[in-house]
Amino acid sequence: MFGHVKDLQFEAKPDGPDAAFARRLQEILGGKWGEMTVANQYLYQGWNCRLPGKYKDLLLDVGTEEMGHVEMIATMITRLLENAPLSLQEAADDNPMVAAIYGGSNPAHFIHGGGGALPTDSNGVPWNAAFITASGNLMADFHLNVTAEAQGRLQVARLFNMTDDPGVKQMLRFLLARDTMHQNMWMAAIEQLKQDGLEEMPVPDAFTDSKEFTHAPEPVLAPGDPRLYDTTPDLADDLLDDDAM
């Protein structure tokens, strides 16, 4: 399935260490809308696709590319952690600014990961396979994929404004460009599904709807359990009687 090319798709090298930003970058690695999610989502959609040919190939190809993005971001996080201080004293010995950055770092990067990336979000919450959806319906899945790319691009754009590191910004520019391309690609795939006569909106379009829906009368609810002390219809009747007087 995979052929590993050792060269990265794009350079992932910061100009200097920044443990605090490494923590923030975890969001687009192991967060709900991160690269681990979209990579696995596209791959499972491809593996579950019962239609051989271009759609299955598209899903598996893009899922494979996203695995490359996982590697890029993991590499960037590890490099951001290089030479980062391991204690507050060590950070303070350098300068107050480094001490402040140390305060924003994730201890798990060093305790669990030995100075490397983790399969978690920016709060340290482990990545969850429940984030991925592979329904078997291409129209439903492709619409979700557009959303996933939009959310991912939004988060990368926000992170871009949270760093001054030129090397990090260059990698984020690349990811923004690829997310834009993927967003447009899934929207084009949606239109292709329609042109091929495979799927339409709503999903599923083949479901037979009832021919006619009639309006229901005003709902009248029975009195609730008196132990819950709800306002009951009996009290409403008493108020109407008072008004009549």
Secondary structure as UniProt FT lines:
FT   HELIX           19..25
FT   HELIX           27..30
FT   TURN            32..33
FT   HELIX           35..48
FT   TURN            52..53
FT   HELIX           54..81
FT   TURN            82..83
FT   HELIX           88..94
FT   HELIX           96..103
FT   HELIX           107..111
FT   TURN            112..113
FT   TURN            122..123
FT   HELIX           129..131
FT   HELIX           138..160
FT   TURN            161..162
FT   HELIX           166..195
FT   TURN            196..197
FT   TURN            205..206
FT   HELIX           226..228
FT   HELIX           233..244
//
